[in-house]
Amino acid sequence: MKVALVMFWLLGATLLAACGSAEIASPPLATVLPSQTAFSTAVPRLVFSPTSFPAPVEPSATPASAPHGQVTLMAVGDIMLARTVGERIVQQGPQIVFAGVQEIFDKADILVGNLECAITDRGQPQPKAFTFAAPPQSAEALGQAGFDLLALGNNHALDYGQEGIAQTLDLLAQQGIATVGYGPLDRAAGPVILEKNGLRIAFLSYVDVLPEYPKFDTRAWIATADMPGIAWAEPAQIRRDVRAARTQADLVLVLLHFGIEGRERPVVEQRQVAVAAIEAGATAVLGSHPHLLQRIEEYQGGLIAYSLGNFVFDGYYGPENYSAILRLILNRNGLHAYDWFPVLIVNGLPQSAPPKQAEEIHRMLTR
């Protein structure tokens, strides 16, 4: 079956390099992947109009006709539904949040993202600079959008303590949305397994972020024998978890909330953790936290998206508003093809990116 790998806006035959001392240069792209046709060139070809979203990779990639054993998974970055976004949800209704991208979401078999807030009107804010509490109606926005799984392994899920996250879990469960990245010690990282079109996909979630101003360290939320919490991104543990998850599922995807906020390129520590996951057998690593898009690279038959940036987030006025919906075509052999839809965040909410911004989004994801 001939399936072409598509990405947005071809800028040249080489990827941008030049990194700082704490950042890493792009390694050579993998030359052998599950679909030789889909990944036969190091630089993707432009195969659709830059004035519109790309068409589906193939008709069979849509939920209505996807063959047994093939899944179209879409992933987005940080979803923060508090502050002005929460006010709009209350005033205008939950459908306002994802209206600009719903047509794209509807083509996904599985939709995942990182929930960068608590959804609660309970609990007390933790002693940190930024605490996000979205109104309870926010869960309806996520349910209406079609999210199947959300990562809670981040530095904001417990912003309103155990009481706040308990309500978050309850509200998401009411919408039929699974969560990963928070739980008792033996299950904090997951795995959570979703099955679609006969394909079993395991999800794992970990955190590795710097302490926050003034003196808050997210490590305080790591799960213990006495308290449920998050899982820290230790390469050795990730290797063990991925290998164990592979015995329970056909594929493993790892969601990592890691890196440094505001960095345009991944730092060494990000790559060490991401590579550990792929080498242990993960099909893809989906990153978040830096609030900026960072590059996507192929590695040993898998895919690493170091940062999918913001997706729903107010309060930003620059490149932090450039985003993307990453699409993975998965089958039993792993990653069959991938592409992305360029997104611009306007007043905190995602919508289709105009050509000029789409070009910059392509640059950010391929540098």
HUVEN-V377736 format. One record per helix or strand of 2 or more residues. SS is the DSSP state (a for helix, b for strand). FROM is the first residue (numbers start at 1). TO is the last residue. If there is no record, write none. Layout:
# HUVEN-V377736
((SS	FROM	TO) (SS	FROM	TO))
This chain:
# HUVEN-V377736
((a	59	61) (b	71	79) (a	83	92) (a	94	96) (a	102	105) (b	110	115) (b	118	119) (b	133	134) (a	138	145) (b	149	151) (a	161	174) (b	178	180) (b	190	196) (b	199	208) (a	218	221) (b	229	230) (a	235	246) (b	251	258) (a	268	279) (b	284	288) (b	296	299) (b	302	305) (b	310	312) (a	319	321) (b	322	331) (b	334	346) (b	349	352) (a	355	366))
